[in-house]
């Protein structure tokens, strides 16, 4: 039942023209080897594995939130969406030595009470939905703070103005 409710939210938001859905899966010969997508694409290793095959690109170029989203889209991907502690922890393990926070695919469309993933899925504040906000966030301190970064020092999320330039993380589905 929960899945159907979540799906309905995605459809309603998408119908309003607010979504940037994940492109169809890319066909690669071995989905365990993301390097065939180009330099820098990686697959999670170790204790963390996804239920669906995903590849990630940690981009060290500085872009605004929306330009980062377009960069990912040009590669057949989207800004990363984080739905679990495991995925959040794995991403933080990859950026904790970075000098910059990174854009993720979470944004606000006028209301701090209703953030949306760029795919159109709602990022609701309580279980079973996942979030990892820094204390006191989102706060819209430098109004408008309409996009979200994952902090390199803590792995927690913060809302900041979309015009700031930050590094970012792309993700895409793959299949064999």
Order of alpha helices (4+ residues) and beta strands (2+ residues): alpha-beta-beta-beta-alpha-beta-alpha-beta-beta-beta-beta-beta
